[in-house]
């Protein structure tokens, strides 16, 4: 469970993760010859920023003071 706890992350790290994810999206949609990569890539940066900023730890899911997304 320890691996699921998110570390603090910099903007530069978010950009690297975003670029890798966008590359993966393009690879998957190209290889499958199906899909709409634009929709996935347009929301990716927002979702990454949200994921790395929420106050939530999976092993403490019952805490009252946590973010609910």
PyMOL Python script that loads the backbone (N, CA, C, O; Angstrom):
from pymol import cmd

cmd.read_pdbstr("""\
ATOM      1  N   UNK A   1       0.835  -1.197   0.000  1.00  0.00           N
ATOM      2  CA  UNK A   1       0.000   0.000   0.000  1.00  0.00           C
ATOM      3  C   UNK A   1       0.873   1.252   0.000  1.00  0.00           C
ATOM      4  O   UNK A   1       0.431   2.305  -0.460  1.00  0.00           O
ATOM      5  N   UNK A   2       2.069   1.162   0.491  1.00  0.00           N
ATOM      6  CA  UNK A   2       2.971   2.310   0.579  1.00  0.00           C
ATOM      7  C   UNK A   2       3.238   2.930  -0.796  1.00  0.00           C
ATOM      8  O   UNK A   2       3.401   4.146  -0.897  1.00  0.00           O
ATOM      9  N   UNK A   3       3.286   2.120  -1.847  1.00  0.00           N
ATOM     10  CA  UNK A   3       3.588   2.623  -3.186  1.00  0.00           C
ATOM     11  C   UNK A   3       2.474   3.508  -3.732  1.00  0.00           C
ATOM     12  O   UNK A   3       2.710   4.289  -4.653  1.00  0.00           O
ATOM     13  N   UNK A   4       1.277   3.403  -3.190  1.00  0.00           N
ATOM     14  CA  UNK A   4       0.167   4.205  -3.690  1.00  0.00           C
ATOM     15  C   UNK A   4       0.138   5.615  -3.110  1.00  0.00           C
ATOM     16  O   UNK A   4      -0.571   6.474  -3.634  1.00  0.00           O
ATOM     17  N   UNK A   5       0.878   5.870  -2.060  1.00  0.00           N
ATOM     18  CA  UNK A   5       0.893   7.196  -1.453  1.00  0.00           C
ATOM     19  C   UNK A   5       1.709   8.126  -2.341  1.00  0.00           C
ATOM     20  O   UNK A   5       2.869   7.854  -2.647  1.00  0.00           O
ATOM     21  N   UNK A   6       1.092   9.217  -2.744  1.00  0.00           N
ATOM     22  CA  UNK A   6       1.696  10.119  -3.702  1.00  0.00           C
ATOM     23  C   UNK A   6       2.731  11.041  -3.042  1.00  0.00           C
ATOM     24  O   UNK A   6       2.460  11.623  -1.991  1.00  0.00           O
ATOM     25  N   UNK A   7       3.886  11.171  -3.641  1.00  0.00           N
ATOM     26  CA  UNK A   7       4.881  12.131  -3.131  1.00  0.00           C
ATOM     27  C   UNK A   7       4.554  13.535  -3.612  1.00  0.00           C
ATOM     28  O   UNK A   7       3.745  13.713  -4.523  1.00  0.00           O
ATOM     29  N   UNK A   8       5.181  14.529  -3.000  1.00  0.00           N
ATOM     30  CA  UNK A   8       5.071  15.903  -3.512  1.00  0.00           C
ATOM     31  C   UNK A   8       5.744  15.926  -4.874  1.00  0.00           C
ATOM     32  O   UNK A   8       6.750  15.250  -5.090  1.00  0.00           O
ATOM     33  N   UNK A   9       5.189  16.701  -5.782  1.00  0.00           N
ATOM     34  CA  UNK A   9       5.684  16.669  -7.158  1.00  0.00           C
ATOM     35  C   UNK A   9       5.814  18.090  -7.705  1.00  0.00           C
ATOM     36  O   UNK A   9       5.008  18.965  -7.388  1.00  0.00           O
ATOM     37  N   UNK A  10       6.836  18.306  -8.528  1.00  0.00           N
ATOM     38  CA  UNK A  10       7.067  19.636  -9.091  1.00  0.00           C
ATOM     39  C   UNK A  10       6.338  19.781 -10.431  1.00  0.00           C
ATOM     40  O   UNK A  10       5.885  18.795 -11.014  1.00  0.00           O
ATOM     41  N   UNK A  11       6.234  21.008 -10.900  1.00  0.00           N
ATOM     42  CA  UNK A  11       5.618  21.283 -12.196  1.00  0.00           C
ATOM     43  C   UNK A  11       6.396  20.584 -13.305  1.00  0.00           C
ATOM     44  O   UNK A  11       5.805  20.050 -14.243  1.00  0.00           O
ATOM     45  N   UNK A  12       7.706  20.588 -13.197  1.00  0.00           N
ATOM     46  CA  UNK A  12       8.531  19.923 -14.213  1.00  0.00           C
ATOM     47  C   UNK A  12       8.255  18.424 -14.244  1.00  0.00           C
ATOM     48  O   UNK A  12       8.194  17.826 -15.319  1.00  0.00           O
ATOM     49  N   UNK A  13       8.088  17.818 -13.079  1.00  0.00           N
ATOM     50  CA  UNK A  13       7.758  16.394 -13.019  1.00  0.00           C
ATOM     51  C   UNK A  13       6.385  16.129 -13.623  1.00  0.00           C
ATOM     52  O   UNK A  13       6.196  15.130 -14.317  1.00  0.00           O
ATOM     53  N   UNK A  14       5.422  17.018 -13.366  1.00  0.00           N
ATOM     54  CA  UNK A  14       4.096  16.876 -13.961  1.00  0.00           C
ATOM     55  C   UNK A  14       4.167  16.955 -15.485  1.00  0.00           C
ATOM     56  O   UNK A  14       3.465  16.220 -16.180  1.00  0.00           O
ATOM     57  N   UNK A  15       5.009  17.839 -16.001  1.00  0.00           N
ATOM     58  CA  UNK A  15       5.168  17.956 -17.452  1.00  0.00           C
ATOM     59  C   UNK A  15       5.739  16.673 -18.047  1.00  0.00           C
ATOM     60  O   UNK A  15       5.310  16.235 -19.115  1.00  0.00           O
ATOM     61  N   UNK A  16       6.703  16.075 -17.357  1.00  0.00           N
ATOM     62  CA  UNK A  16       7.309  14.827 -17.837  1.00  0.00           C
ATOM     63  C   UNK A  16       6.280  13.703 -17.834  1.00  0.00           C
ATOM     64  O   UNK A  16       6.174  12.953 -18.805  1.00  0.00           O
ATOM     65  N   UNK A  17       5.525  13.583 -16.749  1.00  0.00           N
ATOM     66  CA  UNK A  17       4.490  12.557 -16.657  1.00  0.00           C
ATOM     67  C   UNK A  17       3.435  12.779 -17.745  1.00  0.00           C
ATOM     68  O   UNK A  17       2.985  11.828 -18.384  1.00  0.00           O
ATOM     69  N   UNK A  18       3.050  14.027 -17.948  1.00  0.00           N
ATOM     70  CA  UNK A  18       2.062  14.362 -18.963  1.00  0.00           C
ATOM     71  C   UNK A  18       2.541  13.974 -20.358  1.00  0.00           C
ATOM     72  O   UNK A  18       1.787  13.382 -21.131  1.00  0.00           O
ATOM     73  N   UNK A  19       3.776  14.300 -20.680  1.00  0.00           N
ATOM     74  CA  UNK A  19       4.316  13.964 -22.004  1.00  0.00           C
ATOM     75  C   UNK A  19       4.380  12.456 -22.221  1.00  0.00           C
ATOM     76  O   UNK A  19       4.087  11.971 -23.313  1.00  0.00           O
ATOM     77  N   UNK A  20       4.764  11.716 -21.183  1.00  0.00           N
ATOM     78  CA  UNK A  20       4.813  10.251 -21.301  1.00  0.00           C
ATOM     79  C   UNK A  20       3.405   9.684 -21.493  1.00  0.00           C
ATOM     80  O   UNK A  20       3.201   8.775 -22.298  1.00  0.00           O
ATOM     81  N   UNK A  21       2.449  10.218 -20.761  1.00  0.00           N
ATOM     82  CA  UNK A  21       1.078   9.736 -20.886  1.00  0.00           C
ATOM     83  C   UNK A  21       0.502  10.080 -22.261  1.00  0.00           C
ATOM     84  O   UNK A  21      -0.197   9.262 -22.859  1.00  0.00           O
ATOM     85  N   UNK A  22       0.787  11.266 -22.760  1.00  0.00           N
ATOM     86  CA  UNK A  22       0.309  11.654 -24.090  1.00  0.00           C
ATOM     87  C   UNK A  22       0.924  10.763 -25.169  1.00  0.00           C
ATOM     88  O   UNK A  22       0.255  10.388 -26.132  1.00  0.00           O
ATOM     89  N   UNK A  23       2.183  10.436 -25.003  1.00  0.00           N
ATOM     90  CA  UNK A  23       2.836   9.525 -25.938  1.00  0.00           C
ATOM     91  C   UNK A  23       2.171   8.152 -25.902  1.00  0.00           C
ATOM     92  O   UNK A  23       1.960   7.532 -26.944  1.00  0.00           O
ATOM     93  N   UNK A  24       1.844   7.684 -24.713  1.00  0.00           N
ATOM     94  CA  UNK A  24       1.171   6.391 -24.571  1.00  0.00           C
ATOM     95  C   UNK A  24      -0.218   6.418 -25.211  1.00  0.00           C
ATOM     96  O   UNK A  24      -0.633   5.444 -25.840  1.00  0.00           O
ATOM     97  N   UNK A  25      -0.929   7.525 -25.050  1.00  0.00           N
ATOM     98  CA  UNK A  25      -2.257   7.663 -25.661  1.00  0.00           C
ATOM     99  C   UNK A  25      -2.143   7.582 -27.182  1.00  0.00           C
ATOM    100  O   UNK A  25      -2.916   6.877 -27.831  1.00  0.00           O
ATOM    101  N   UNK A  26      -1.180   8.304 -27.743  1.00  0.00           N
ATOM    102  CA  UNK A  26      -0.993   8.270 -29.195  1.00  0.00           C
ATOM    103  C   UNK A  26      -0.595   6.877 -29.675  1.00  0.00           C
ATOM    104  O   UNK A  26      -1.073   6.418 -30.713  1.00  0.00           O
ATOM    105  N   UNK A  27       0.269   6.211 -28.933  1.00  0.00           N
ATOM    106  CA  UNK A  27       0.684   4.853 -29.301  1.00  0.00           C
ATOM    107  C   UNK A  27      -0.505   3.900 -29.283  1.00  0.00           C
ATOM    108  O   UNK A  27      -0.700   3.124 -30.219  1.00  0.00           O
ATOM    109  N   UNK A  28      -1.298   3.961 -28.215  1.00  0.00           N
ATOM    110  CA  UNK A  28      -2.443   3.055 -28.099  1.00  0.00           C
ATOM    111  C   UNK A  28      -3.473   3.284 -29.196  1.00  0.00           C
ATOM    112  O   UNK A  28      -3.971   2.328 -29.791  1.00  0.00           O
ATOM    113  N   UNK A  29      -3.794   4.537 -29.466  1.00  0.00           N
ATOM    114  CA  UNK A  29      -4.808   4.795 -30.483  1.00  0.00           C
ATOM    115  C   UNK A  29      -4.288   4.510 -31.891  1.00  0.00           C
ATOM    116  O   UNK A  29      -5.057   4.124 -32.771  1.00  0.00           O
ATOM    117  N   UNK A  30      -3.002   4.697 -32.104  1.00  0.00           N
ATOM    118  CA  UNK A  30      -2.422   4.398 -33.408  1.00  0.00           C
ATOM    119  C   UNK A  30      -2.370   2.893 -33.647  1.00  0.00           C
ATOM    120  O   UNK A  30      -2.767   2.419 -34.712  1.00  0.00           O
ATOM    121  N   UNK A  31      -1.884   2.143 -32.663  1.00  0.00           N
ATOM    122  CA  UNK A  31      -1.785   0.684 -32.819  1.00  0.00           C
ATOM    123  C   UNK A  31      -3.157   0.027 -32.954  1.00  0.00           C
ATOM    124  O   UNK A  31      -3.312  -0.947 -33.691  1.00  0.00           O
ATOM    125  N   UNK A  32      -4.140   0.556 -32.250  1.00  0.00           N
ATOM    126  CA  UNK A  32      -5.475  -0.042 -32.311  1.00  0.00           C
ATOM    127  C   UNK A  32      -6.268   0.455 -33.522  1.00  0.00           C
ATOM    128  O   UNK A  32      -7.326  -0.084 -33.848  1.00  0.00           O
ATOM    129  N   UNK A  33      -5.744   1.487 -34.180  1.00  0.00           N
ATOM    130  CA  UNK A  33      -6.426   2.124 -35.318  1.00  0.00           C
ATOM    131  C   UNK A  33      -7.848   2.534 -34.926  1.00  0.00           C
ATOM    132  O   UNK A  33      -8.789   2.439 -35.714  1.00  0.00           O
ATOM    133  N   UNK A  34      -7.964   2.985 -33.698  1.00  0.00           N
ATOM    134  CA  UNK A  34      -9.267   3.363 -33.171  1.00  0.00           C
ATOM    135  C   UNK A  34      -9.066   4.337 -32.015  1.00  0.00           C
ATOM    136  O   UNK A  34      -8.003   4.368 -31.395  1.00  0.00           O
ATOM    137  N   UNK A  35     -10.083   5.121 -31.734  1.00  0.00           N
ATOM    138  CA  UNK A  35     -10.025   6.007 -30.584  1.00  0.00           C
ATOM    139  C   UNK A  35      -9.948   7.467 -30.972  1.00  0.00           C
ATOM    140  O   UNK A  35      -9.785   7.820 -32.140  1.00  0.00           O
ATOM    141  N   UNK A  36     -10.070   8.295 -29.969  1.00  0.00           N
ATOM    142  CA  UNK A  36     -10.048   9.744 -30.148  1.00  0.00           C
ATOM    143  C   UNK A  36      -9.031  10.332 -29.176  1.00  0.00           C
ATOM    144  O   UNK A  36      -9.392  10.687 -28.054  1.00  0.00           O
ATOM    145  N   UNK A  37      -7.772  10.440 -29.580  1.00  0.00           N
ATOM    146  CA  UNK A  37      -6.735  10.896 -28.653  1.00  0.00           C
ATOM    147  C   UNK A  37      -6.907  12.332 -28.184  1.00  0.00           C
ATOM    148  O   UNK A  37      -6.415  12.689 -27.113  1.00  0.00           O
ATOM    149  N   UNK A  38      -7.584  13.154 -28.951  1.00  0.00           N
ATOM    150  CA  UNK A  38      -7.736  14.568 -28.573  1.00  0.00           C
ATOM    151  C   UNK A  38      -8.461  14.751 -27.255  1.00  0.00           C
ATOM    152  O   UNK A  38      -8.046  15.559 -26.423  1.00  0.00           O
ATOM    153  N   UNK A  39      -9.529  14.017 -27.058  1.00  0.00           N
ATOM    154  CA  UNK A  39     -10.291  14.126 -25.813  1.00  0.00           C
ATOM    155  C   UNK A  39      -9.487  13.686 -24.607  1.00  0.00           C
ATOM    156  O   UNK A  39      -9.529  14.320 -23.553  1.00  0.00           O
ATOM    157  N   UNK A  40      -8.758  12.601 -24.768  1.00  0.00           N
ATOM    158  CA  UNK A  40      -7.930  12.102 -23.670  1.00  0.00           C
ATOM    159  C   UNK A  40      -6.811  13.079 -23.328  1.00  0.00           C
ATOM    160  O   UNK A  40      -6.545  13.354 -22.158  1.00  0.00           O
ATOM    161  N   UNK A  41      -6.169  13.592 -24.356  1.00  0.00           N
ATOM    162  CA  UNK A  41      -5.040  14.491 -24.114  1.00  0.00           C
ATOM    163  C   UNK A  41      -5.482  15.864 -23.617  1.00  0.00           C
ATOM    164  O   UNK A  41      -4.732  16.528 -22.902  1.00  0.00           O
ATOM    165  N   UNK A  42      -6.678  16.297 -23.980  1.00  0.00           N
ATOM    166  CA  UNK A  42      -7.110  17.624 -23.547  1.00  0.00           C
ATOM    167  C   UNK A  42      -7.434  17.659 -22.051  1.00  0.00           C
ATOM    168  O   UNK A  42      -7.295  18.705 -21.417  1.00  0.00           O
ATOM    169  N   UNK A  43      -7.858  16.547 -21.490  1.00  0.00           N
ATOM    170  CA  UNK A  43      -8.196  16.522 -20.060  1.00  0.00           C
ATOM    171  C   UNK A  43      -7.058  16.001 -19.188  1.00  0.00           C
ATOM    172  O   UNK A  43      -7.123  16.095 -17.962  1.00  0.00           O
ATOM    173  N   UNK A  44      -6.032  15.461 -19.802  1.00  0.00           N
ATOM    174  CA  UNK A  44      -4.954  14.813 -19.057  1.00  0.00           C
ATOM    175  C   UNK A  44      -4.264  15.739 -18.053  1.00  0.00           C
ATOM    176  O   UNK A  44      -4.075  15.352 -16.900  1.00  0.00           O
ATOM    177  N   UNK A  45      -3.892  16.925 -18.454  1.00  0.00           N
ATOM    178  CA  UNK A  45      -3.158  17.833 -17.561  1.00  0.00           C
ATOM    179  C   UNK A  45      -3.996  18.233 -16.347  1.00  0.00           C
ATOM    180  O   UNK A  45      -3.479  18.340 -15.236  1.00  0.00           O
ATOM    181  N   UNK A  46      -5.278  18.449 -16.566  1.00  0.00           N
ATOM    182  CA  UNK A  46      -6.163  18.795 -15.446  1.00  0.00           C
ATOM    183  C   UNK A  46      -6.255  17.628 -14.467  1.00  0.00           C
ATOM    184  O   UNK A  46      -6.166  17.818 -13.254  1.00  0.00           O
ATOM    185  N   UNK A  47      -6.433  16.423 -15.001  1.00  0.00           N
ATOM    186  CA  UNK A  47      -6.566  15.247 -14.138  1.00  0.00           C
ATOM    187  C   UNK A  47      -5.275  14.942 -13.382  1.00  0.00           C
ATOM    188  O   UNK A  47      -5.319  14.553 -12.215  1.00  0.00           O
ATOM    189  N   UNK A  48      -4.130  15.113 -14.034  1.00  0.00           N
ATOM    190  CA  UNK A  48      -2.851  14.897 -13.344  1.00  0.00           C
ATOM    191  C   UNK A  48      -2.659  15.905 -12.212  1.00  0.00           C
ATOM    192  O   UNK A  48      -2.257  15.533 -11.110  1.00  0.00           O
ATOM    193  N   UNK A  49      -2.944  17.170 -12.479  1.00  0.00           N
ATOM    194  CA  UNK A  49      -2.805  18.199 -11.445  1.00  0.00           C
ATOM    195  C   UNK A  49      -3.742  17.911 -10.278  1.00  0.00           C
ATOM    196  O   UNK A  49      -3.355  18.064  -9.119  1.00  0.00           O
ATOM    197  N   UNK A  50      -4.955  17.500 -10.571  1.00  0.00           N
ATOM    198  CA  UNK A  50      -5.913  17.166  -9.522  1.00  0.00           C
ATOM    199  C   UNK A  50      -5.444  15.962  -8.720  1.00  0.00           C
ATOM    200  O   UNK A  50      -5.467  15.992  -7.489  1.00  0.00           O
ATOM    201  N   UNK A  51      -5.019  14.903  -9.401  1.00  0.00           N
ATOM    202  CA  UNK A  51      -4.581  13.682  -8.718  1.00  0.00           C
ATOM    203  C   UNK A  51      -3.432  13.952  -7.751  1.00  0.00           C
ATOM    204  O   UNK A  51      -3.429  13.443  -6.630  1.00  0.00           O
ATOM    205  N   UNK A  52      -2.470  14.742  -8.180  1.00  0.00           N
ATOM    206  CA  UNK A  52      -1.303  14.989  -7.338  1.00  0.00           C
ATOM    207  C   UNK A  52      -1.519  16.099  -6.311  1.00  0.00           C
ATOM    208  O   UNK A  52      -0.611  16.395  -5.534  1.00  0.00           O
ATOM    209  N   UNK A  53      -2.708  16.722  -6.290  1.00  0.00           N
ATOM    210  CA  UNK A  53      -2.949  17.766  -5.299  1.00  0.00           C
ATOM    211  C   UNK A  53      -4.004  17.387  -4.262  1.00  0.00           C
ATOM    212  O   UNK A  53      -4.151  18.082  -3.257  1.00  0.00           O
ATOM    213  N   UNK A  54      -4.739  16.300  -4.486  1.00  0.00           N
ATOM    214  CA  UNK A  54      -5.776  15.931  -3.511  1.00  0.00           C
ATOM    215  C   UNK A  54      -5.147  15.378  -2.236  1.00  0.00           C
ATOM    216  O   UNK A  54      -4.075  14.773  -2.257  1.00  0.00           O
ATOM    217  N   UNK A  55      -5.833  15.599  -1.148  1.00  0.00           N
ATOM    218  CA  UNK A  55      -5.397  15.111   0.154  1.00  0.00           C
ATOM    219  C   UNK A  55      -6.104  13.782   0.420  1.00  0.00           C
ATOM    220  O   UNK A  55      -7.177  13.741   1.022  1.00  0.00           O
ATOM    221  N   UNK A  56      -5.477  12.696  -0.042  1.00  0.00           N
ATOM    222  CA  UNK A  56      -6.084  11.380   0.114  1.00  0.00           C
ATOM    223  C   UNK A  56      -4.998  10.318   0.152  1.00  0.00           C
ATOM    224  O   UNK A  56      -4.101  10.302  -0.691  1.00  0.00           O
ATOM    225  N   UNK A  57      -5.082   9.443   1.122  1.00  0.00           N
ATOM    226  CA  UNK A  57      -4.189   8.295   1.209  1.00  0.00           C
ATOM    227  C   UNK A  57      -5.062   7.052   1.288  1.00  0.00           C
ATOM    228  O   UNK A  57      -5.921   6.965   2.166  1.00  0.00           O
ATOM    229  N   UNK A  58      -4.862   6.083   0.388  1.00  0.00           N
ATOM    230  CA  UNK A  58      -5.725   4.905   0.341  1.00  0.00           C
ATOM    231  C   UNK A  58      -5.827   4.144   1.670  1.00  0.00           C
ATOM    232  O   UNK A  58      -6.880   3.591   1.986  1.00  0.00           O
ATOM    233  N   UNK A  59      -4.757   4.116   2.434  1.00  0.00           N
ATOM    234  CA  UNK A  59      -4.802   3.373   3.700  1.00  0.00           C
ATOM    235  C   UNK A  59      -5.517   4.145   4.812  1.00  0.00           C
ATOM    236  O   UNK A  59      -5.719   3.608   5.902  1.00  0.00           O
ATOM    237  N   UNK A  60      -5.896   5.382   4.553  1.00  0.00           N
ATOM    238  CA  UNK A  60      -6.618   6.200   5.531  1.00  0.00           C
ATOM    239  C   UNK A  60      -7.918   6.724   4.907  1.00  0.00           C
ATOM    240  O   UNK A  60      -8.278   7.885   5.101  1.00  0.00           O
ATOM    241  N   UNK A  61      -8.610   5.872   4.167  1.00  0.00           N
ATOM    242  CA  UNK A  61      -9.793   6.283   3.417  1.00  0.00           C
ATOM    243  C   UNK A  61     -10.957   6.705   4.302  1.00  0.00           C
ATOM    244  O   UNK A  61     -11.843   7.425   3.842  1.00  0.00           O
ATOM    245  N   UNK A  62     -10.979   6.277   5.556  1.00  0.00           N
ATOM    246  CA  UNK A  62     -12.091   6.596   6.445  1.00  0.00           C
ATOM    247  C   UNK A  62     -11.912   7.901   7.216  1.00  0.00           C
ATOM    248  O   UNK A  62     -12.791   8.288   7.986  1.00  0.00           O
ATOM    249  N   UNK A  63     -10.789   8.581   7.019  1.00  0.00           N
ATOM    250  CA  UNK A  63     -10.561   9.831   7.740  1.00  0.00           C
ATOM    251  C   UNK A  63     -11.592  10.877   7.352  1.00  0.00           C
ATOM    252  O   UNK A  63     -12.000  10.967   6.194  1.00  0.00           O
ATOM    253  N   UNK A  64     -12.008  11.667   8.338  1.00  0.00           N
ATOM    254  CA  UNK A  64     -12.987  12.728   8.062  1.00  0.00           C
ATOM    255  C   UNK A  64     -12.344  13.917   7.356  1.00  0.00           C
ATOM    256  O   UNK A  64     -12.987  14.602   6.561  1.00  0.00           O
ATOM    257  N   UNK A  65     -11.064  14.153   7.657  1.00  0.00           N
ATOM    258  CA  UNK A  65     -10.366  15.297   7.053  1.00  0.00           C
ATOM    259  C   UNK A  65      -9.559  14.784   5.859  1.00  0.00           C
ATOM    260  O   UNK A  65      -8.368  14.492   5.970  1.00  0.00           O
ATOM    261  N   UNK A  66     -10.234  14.683   4.727  1.00  0.00           N
ATOM    262  CA  UNK A  66      -9.587  14.281   3.480  1.00  0.00           C
ATOM    263  C   UNK A  66     -10.427  14.820   2.331  1.00  0.00           C
ATOM    264  O   UNK A  66     -11.593  15.173   2.504  1.00  0.00           O
ATOM    265  N   UNK A  67      -9.818  14.875   1.169  1.00  0.00           N
ATOM    266  CA  UNK A  67     -10.549  15.331  -0.010  1.00  0.00           C
ATOM    267  C   UNK A  67     -11.375  14.176  -0.591  1.00  0.00           C
ATOM    268  O   UNK A  67     -10.962  13.016  -0.581  1.00  0.00           O
ATOM    269  N   UNK A  68     -12.524  14.532  -1.082  1.00  0.00           N
ATOM    270  CA  UNK A  68     -13.379  13.569  -1.776  1.00  0.00           C
ATOM    271  C   UNK A  68     -13.567  14.080  -3.204  1.00  0.00           C
ATOM    272  O   UNK A  68     -14.113  15.159  -3.434  1.00  0.00           O
ATOM    273  N   UNK A  69     -13.109  13.289  -4.134  1.00  0.00           N
ATOM    274  CA  UNK A  69     -13.154  13.702  -5.535  1.00  0.00           C
ATOM    275  C   UNK A  69     -14.032  12.738  -6.304  1.00  0.00           C
ATOM    276  O   UNK A  69     -14.212  12.896  -7.511  1.00  0.00           O
TER     277      UNK A  69
END
""", "prot")
cmd.dss("prot")
cmd.show_as("cartoon", "prot")
cmd.util.cbc("prot")
cmd.orient("prot")
